[in-house]
């Protein structure tokens, strides 16, 4: 379930942030902000569902997932092909997120 929560949280966060981007950078209506705020609230809620004993660790591991999701957004929504550096950086971050989330912990 952790992977699902992270994936949904990333989609909600990116959509919420993009709503502000659309309003402020693409000259879209201010009405884009309302669903953007709702999406950001959903993002925050979804991160609380992640199975982690510490919020900071859940957020740190999420960072790698967010980066990979952002590269996917770049490709699928913005229609811009990620280059090898985008892909390499995202892979490194995802490995780092896995280490943070799944690494053995001392008691």
NORNORLIN-V814726 format. One line per field, one symbol per residue. ss: DSSP state (H for helix, E for strand, C for the rest). A space follows every 10 residues. Layout:
# NORNORLIN-V814726
ss: ???
This chain:
# NORNORLIN-V814726
ss: CHHHHHHHHH HHHHHHHHHH HHHHHCCCCC CHHHHHHHHH HHHHHHHHCC CCCCHHHHHH HHHHHHHHHH HHHHHHCCCC CCCHHHHHHH HHHHHHHHHH HHCCCCC
